[in-house]
Amino acid sequence: MTQVYSGIVTGTVSGTSEPAPVIGFYSANPATVSAGGAATLSWSSTGGTSAVIDQGVGAVPATGSVDVRPVVTTTYTLTVTGPGGATASRVQVIVTPVPLPGEVAATIVTVVSSPGLYGAYYRTAVQLSNPSGSLAFGRLVYHPKERSGSVGDSFLRYTLQPRQTLQFPNVLGLIGTTGNGSLDVVPEGGAVPVIRARVYDDAGPLGTTGVTEYGLPPSEALAAGQTGLLLGPSDVQKFRLSVGLRTMEAGATLAFTLRDSYGSILKTFTVSYPATYYIQRSASDFFDGAVFAGDESVTVDVIAGSAFVYATVADNVTNDPALQIARRLP
């Protein structure tokens, strides 16, 4: 027999002459919450000896209440069991969508899922850890190379239980894309996770080679009036140099100065980049055909806005990369 009480469906299964348990009421208050918000499930029943709620809630009293914090719209099924069988009732907690724009808590300046030189294929693994005792959730937003970010950019949601650590082994594959770009961590509730990423190449016969990055808060970007420095490799036959950057939400105007190992200026230029913009190119292309002999330096002066500026140095034999973030000079 199936009965409907105020929109709640109750199913009864009985294999004995004793009556099945009766659920007097089962409700959620509030029935609509924001992601991670609390709703209280309350119920009463008679004739039952045990009860359970799915979706990870577990065993509960035959009459009682419990708080839940869904991050997506979720239906919770209460099943009360007694000598006469089992009775189930369902209630739904609706999670209202969170607007996509949000405050960026950290940026992973370069993420990759694409072929490289000498048979390499680079992927990016992202590891998140919740440092708090409360639920944490949000989005990893991918911004493809050489265009300004937008609210339509692809993203991957994360949900971290208290103190939980999890890894996305190929984050761009999970987002459903390939290529080069940057990744923003946008919390929607709870603590900002501790963020570590690894760009790695698993094409080698001896395992993986790669470089570790950390999620960098916007406050660590080079800002207007500040100067950063990058150093190139000493041996340009063994190593190759690339230069990249990622602007923040106001964009950036940057003045670059390339110097040789003696400090003499080889090339200068000033360029403005739009908001949330990522680019990475070989050093020779970035500096319009400049020839590198070893031990060059790059000075970056921020005229306006803010940006992370970085360099990668990769071994020409093993493809093993290193990452260098341009830090502020005194």
C-alpha positions as CSV (number, residue, x, y, z in Angstrom):
1,M,0.0,0.0,0.0
2,T,1.3,3.5,-0.8
3,Q,0.1,6.7,0.9
4,V,0.9,10.3,0.4
5,Y,1.1,12.7,3.3
6,S,1.8,16.4,2.4
7,G,3.9,15.4,-0.5
8,I,5.8,12.6,1.3
9,V,5.6,9.2,-0.2
10,T,5.4,6.3,2.3
11,G,5.9,2.7,1.3
12,T,5.0,-0.3,3.5
13,V,6.3,-3.8,3.3
14,S,4.9,-6.4,5.7
15,G,5.6,-10.1,6.0
16,T,3.7,-10.8,9.3
17,S,0.3,-10.3,10.8
18,E,1.7,-7.4,12.9
19,P,1.2,-3.9,11.4
20,A,4.2,-2.2,9.8
21,P,5.6,0.9,11.5
22,V,3.7,4.1,10.9
23,I,5.6,7.3,10.2
24,G,3.5,10.1,11.6
25,F,5.5,12.9,9.9
26,Y,8.8,13.5,8.2
27,S,9.9,17.0,7.2
28,A,12.9,19.2,6.5
29,N,13.2,22.7,8.0
30,P,14.1,24.7,6.1
31,A,13.3,22.8,2.9
32,T,15.6,25.1,0.9
33,V,19.1,26.0,1.8
34,S,22.3,27.4,0.2
35,A,25.1,24.9,-0.5
36,G,26.4,23.6,2.8
37,G,23.6,25.2,4.8
38,A,22.0,23.3,7.6
39,A,18.5,21.8,7.4
40,T,16.9,19.8,10.2
41,L,15.2,16.6,9.4
42,S,12.5,15.7,11.9
43,W,10.2,12.7,12.2
44,S,8.0,10.6,14.4
45,S,7.0,7.0,14.1
46,T,5.2,4.2,16.0
47,G,5.7,0.5,15.9
48,G,9.4,0.6,14.9
49,T,12.4,-0.7,16.7
50,S,15.1,0.9,14.5
51,A,15.5,3.6,11.8
52,V,18.0,4.7,9.3
53,I,18.4,7.7,6.9
54,D,20.4,7.3,3.7
55,Q,22.8,9.8,2.1
56,G,25.4,9.1,4.8
57,V,23.3,10.0,7.8
58,G,23.1,6.5,9.1
59,A,21.2,5.0,12.1
60,V,18.8,7.3,13.9
61,P,16.1,7.0,16.6
62,A,12.7,5.8,15.6
63,T,11.5,9.3,16.5
64,G,13.9,12.3,16.5
65,S,15.7,14.9,14.4
66,V,19.1,15.4,12.8
67,D,20.9,18.2,11.0
68,V,22.2,17.7,7.4
69,R,24.3,20.0,5.2
70,P,23.8,19.1,1.6
71,V,25.9,20.8,-1.1
72,V,23.5,19.8,-3.9
73,T,19.7,19.1,-3.9
74,T,19.3,15.8,-2.0
75,T,16.5,13.4,-1.2
76,Y,16.8,11.8,2.2
77,T,15.0,8.5,2.7
78,L,13.9,7.5,6.2
79,T,13.3,3.8,6.7
80,V,11.7,2.6,10.0
81,T,11.8,-1.1,10.7
82,G,9.8,-3.1,13.2
83,P,8.4,-6.6,13.8
84,G,5.7,-6.0,11.1
85,G,8.1,-4.9,8.4
86,A,9.6,-1.6,7.2
87,T,8.1,1.7,6.2
88,A,10.0,4.3,4.1
89,S,9.4,8.0,3.7
90,R,11.3,10.5,1.6
91,V,11.9,14.3,1.9
92,Q,13.9,16.5,-0.3
93,V,16.2,19.4,0.7
94,I,16.6,21.8,-2.2
95,V,20.0,23.6,-2.5
96,T,19.8,26.9,-4.2
97,P,22.5,27.5,-6.9
98,V,25.4,29.7,-5.8
99,P,26.2,32.5,-8.2
100,L,29.3,31.6,-10.2
101,P,31.3,34.9,-9.6
102,G,33.1,34.6,-6.3
103,E,36.2,35.8,-4.5
104,V,39.4,34.0,-5.6
105,A,41.2,32.6,-2.6
106,A,44.2,31.2,-4.4
107,T,45.6,30.7,-7.9
108,I,47.6,27.8,-9.3
109,V,49.5,29.8,-11.9
110,T,50.0,27.1,-14.5
111,V,48.1,23.9,-15.2
112,V,48.6,21.6,-18.2
113,S,47.1,18.6,-20.0
114,S,48.9,18.5,-23.3
115,P,51.8,17.0,-25.2
116,G,55.3,18.5,-24.6
117,L,58.6,18.2,-26.4
118,Y,60.5,14.9,-26.8
119,G,57.5,12.6,-26.3
120,A,56.3,14.2,-23.0
121,Y,52.7,14.4,-22.1
122,Y,52.0,16.7,-19.2
123,R,49.1,16.4,-16.8
124,T,48.2,18.3,-13.5
125,A,47.2,16.7,-10.2
126,V,45.6,18.9,-7.6
127,Q,45.5,18.1,-3.9
128,L,43.2,19.8,-1.5
129,S,43.2,19.6,2.3
130,N,40.5,21.0,4.6
131,P,42.3,22.4,7.7
132,S,39.1,23.0,9.6
133,G,36.6,21.0,11.6
134,S,33.7,22.1,9.3
135,L,32.6,21.2,5.8
136,A,34.5,23.2,3.1
137,F,33.3,23.4,-0.5
138,G,33.8,25.5,-3.7
139,R,35.0,25.5,-7.2
140,L,38.3,25.0,-9.2
141,V,37.8,27.3,-12.1
142,Y,39.9,26.8,-15.2
143,H,41.0,29.8,-17.4
144,P,42.4,28.7,-20.8
145,K,45.5,30.4,-22.2
146,E,45.6,33.7,-23.9
147,R,42.1,35.0,-23.2
148,S,40.5,36.9,-20.4
149,G,38.6,34.8,-17.9
150,S,34.8,34.9,-17.8
151,V,31.9,33.5,-15.7
152,G,31.4,30.9,-18.4
153,D,34.8,29.3,-17.8
154,S,34.8,25.6,-17.0
155,F,35.0,24.5,-13.4
156,L,35.1,21.5,-11.1
157,R,33.3,21.5,-7.7
158,Y,35.1,20.2,-4.6
159,T,33.6,19.1,-1.3
160,L,35.8,18.4,1.7
161,Q,34.7,16.9,4.9
162,P,36.4,18.2,8.2
163,R,40.1,17.5,8.0
164,Q,39.7,15.6,4.7
165,T,42.4,15.5,2.1
166,L,41.7,14.5,-1.5
167,Q,43.4,14.6,-4.9
168,F,42.2,15.1,-8.4
169,P,44.9,13.2,-10.4
170,N,44.2,14.8,-13.7
171,V,42.2,17.9,-13.0
172,L,41.8,19.1,-16.5
173,G,40.5,15.7,-17.6
174,L,37.9,15.8,-14.8
175,I,36.9,19.3,-16.0
176,G,36.6,17.9,-19.5
177,T,39.2,19.9,-21.3
178,T,42.9,19.8,-22.3
179,G,45.5,22.5,-23.0
180,N,47.3,25.1,-20.9
181,G,45.9,27.7,-18.5
182,S,45.6,28.6,-14.9
183,L,43.3,27.5,-12.1
184,D,41.5,29.6,-9.5
185,V,40.3,28.2,-6.2
186,V,37.0,29.8,-5.3
187,P,35.5,28.8,-1.9
188,E,31.8,28.9,-1.5
189,G,31.6,27.7,2.1
190,G,33.9,26.8,4.9
191,A,37.7,27.2,5.2
192,V,40.0,27.9,2.3
193,P,41.7,24.5,1.6
194,V,45.5,24.0,1.6
195,I,46.3,23.6,-2.1
196,R,49.1,21.7,-3.7
197,A,49.4,20.9,-7.4
198,R,51.9,18.9,-9.4
199,V,52.4,19.2,-13.2
200,Y,53.9,15.9,-14.2
201,D,55.0,13.9,-17.2
202,D,54.4,10.2,-17.0
203,A,55.9,9.2,-20.4
204,G,59.3,8.3,-19.1
205,P,60.5,4.7,-18.6
206,L,61.5,5.3,-14.9
207,G,58.3,6.9,-13.7
208,T,57.1,10.5,-13.5
209,T,59.0,13.8,-13.6
210,G,57.3,17.0,-12.5
211,V,57.2,20.2,-10.6
212,T,55.2,21.1,-7.5
213,E,53.1,24.3,-7.2
214,Y,51.1,25.7,-4.3
215,G,48.0,27.7,-4.4
216,L,49.1,31.4,-4.2
217,P,46.8,34.0,-2.6
218,P,46.2,37.2,-4.7
219,S,48.1,39.2,-2.1
220,E,51.3,37.4,-3.2
221,A,51.0,38.7,-6.8
222,L,53.3,41.5,-8.0
223,A,51.3,44.7,-7.7
224,A,51.7,48.2,-9.1
225,G,55.0,49.8,-8.2
226,Q,56.7,46.5,-7.4
227,T,59.5,44.7,-9.2
228,G,60.2,41.0,-9.6
229,L,63.1,39.1,-10.9
230,L,63.5,35.8,-12.9
231,L,66.8,33.9,-13.6
232,G,67.5,31.9,-16.7
233,P,69.5,28.6,-16.8
234,S,73.3,28.7,-17.2
235,D,73.4,26.0,-19.8
236,V,70.9,26.7,-22.6
237,Q,72.0,23.5,-24.4
238,K,70.8,21.3,-21.6
239,F,67.9,23.3,-20.4
240,R,65.1,25.3,-22.1
241,L,63.4,28.4,-20.6
242,S,59.8,29.5,-20.8
243,V,58.2,32.7,-19.4
244,G,54.6,33.0,-18.3
245,L,52.2,35.1,-16.3
246,R,48.7,35.2,-15.0
247,T,47.0,38.6,-14.3
248,M,44.5,39.2,-11.5
249,E,41.0,40.6,-11.8
250,A,42.2,44.2,-12.7
251,G,44.6,43.0,-15.4
252,A,48.2,44.3,-15.5
253,T,50.6,46.6,-17.4
254,L,54.1,45.1,-17.1
255,A,57.5,46.4,-18.2
256,F,60.0,43.6,-19.0
257,T,63.8,44.0,-19.2
258,L,66.0,41.2,-20.4
259,R,69.7,41.4,-19.4
260,D,72.6,39.2,-20.2
261,S,74.9,37.7,-17.6
262,Y,76.9,41.0,-17.4
263,G,73.8,43.0,-16.7
264,S,73.7,44.6,-20.1
265,I,70.2,45.2,-21.5
266,L,69.2,43.0,-24.4
267,K,65.6,43.8,-24.8
268,T,62.8,45.9,-23.2
269,F,59.1,46.2,-23.8
270,T,55.9,47.2,-22.0
271,V,52.6,45.4,-22.5
272,S,49.1,45.5,-21.0
273,Y,47.2,42.3,-20.4
274,P,43.5,42.0,-19.7
275,A,41.9,40.6,-16.5
276,T,42.4,36.9,-15.5
277,Y,44.7,36.4,-18.4
278,Y,47.3,33.5,-18.8
279,I,50.1,33.2,-21.2
280,Q,53.3,31.0,-21.4
281,R,55.8,31.0,-24.2
282,S,59.4,30.0,-24.8
283,A,61.7,32.7,-23.6
284,S,62.9,33.4,-27.2
285,D,59.3,33.9,-28.4
286,F,58.4,35.9,-25.3
287,F,61.3,38.3,-26.0
288,D,60.6,38.5,-29.8
289,G,63.5,36.3,-31.0
290,A,66.1,37.2,-28.4
291,V,69.1,34.8,-28.4
292,F,69.9,33.3,-25.0
293,A,73.5,32.3,-24.1
294,G,73.0,31.5,-20.4
295,D,72.6,33.3,-17.0
296,E,70.2,35.9,-18.4
297,S,67.9,37.7,-16.0
298,V,64.4,39.2,-16.4
299,T,63.2,42.2,-14.5
300,V,59.5,42.7,-14.3
301,D,58.2,46.2,-13.2
302,V,54.4,46.4,-12.6
303,I,53.1,49.7,-13.9
304,A,49.4,49.0,-13.1
305,G,47.3,46.1,-11.9
306,S,48.8,42.9,-10.5
307,A,50.0,39.6,-11.8
308,F,52.0,36.4,-11.1
309,V,55.0,36.2,-13.4
310,Y,57.0,33.0,-13.6
311,A,59.5,31.0,-15.5
312,T,59.9,27.3,-16.1
313,V,63.2,25.5,-16.8
314,A,63.0,22.0,-18.3
315,D,65.7,19.5,-18.8
316,N,66.1,18.7,-22.6
317,V,66.8,15.0,-21.9
318,T,64.4,14.0,-19.1
319,N,61.8,16.8,-19.5
320,D,62.1,17.3,-15.7
321,P,60.8,20.9,-15.1
322,A,61.4,23.5,-12.4
323,L,59.1,26.4,-11.6
324,Q,60.2,29.8,-10.5
325,I,57.8,32.5,-9.3
326,A,59.0,36.1,-9.7
327,R,59.0,37.4,-6.1
328,R,59.1,41.0,-5.0
329,L,62.4,42.7,-4.9
330,P,63.1,45.0,-1.9
